[in-house]
């Protein structure tokens, strides 16, 4: 059984590459964040609406292991699954190159919620994420 609960296809754009012709390392964080945001959107969560309610999910820590570089025009799939550890939601995110299904990046993204200016649990996230944990 596949552990991933969400996946998003994307394509490398020329301006995301550095002088070596490969995707600059910082852009992988953009890919990972875009995947998380699209996942949240798919389950009905709006960052703007959350902020208006005083709930701000934030990244606390990211660990990334680079395996295979992407180049301009490469298509890839960004996948994720998640777990809850205390007040943290931990997203396990992996990126695969479509042409050969090689692992590009393996990452762990720890997120927490700031609720009305204080670190804490979010009942909304507990409810929305329950089916995926």
Secondary structure, 3 states (H helix, E strand, C coil): CCCCCEEEEEECCHHHECCCCEECHHHHHHHHHHHHHHHHHHCCCCHHHHHHCCEEEEEEEEEEEECCCCECCCEEEEEEEEEEECCEEEEEEEEEECCCCCEEEEEEEEEEEEECCEEECCHHHHHHHHHHC
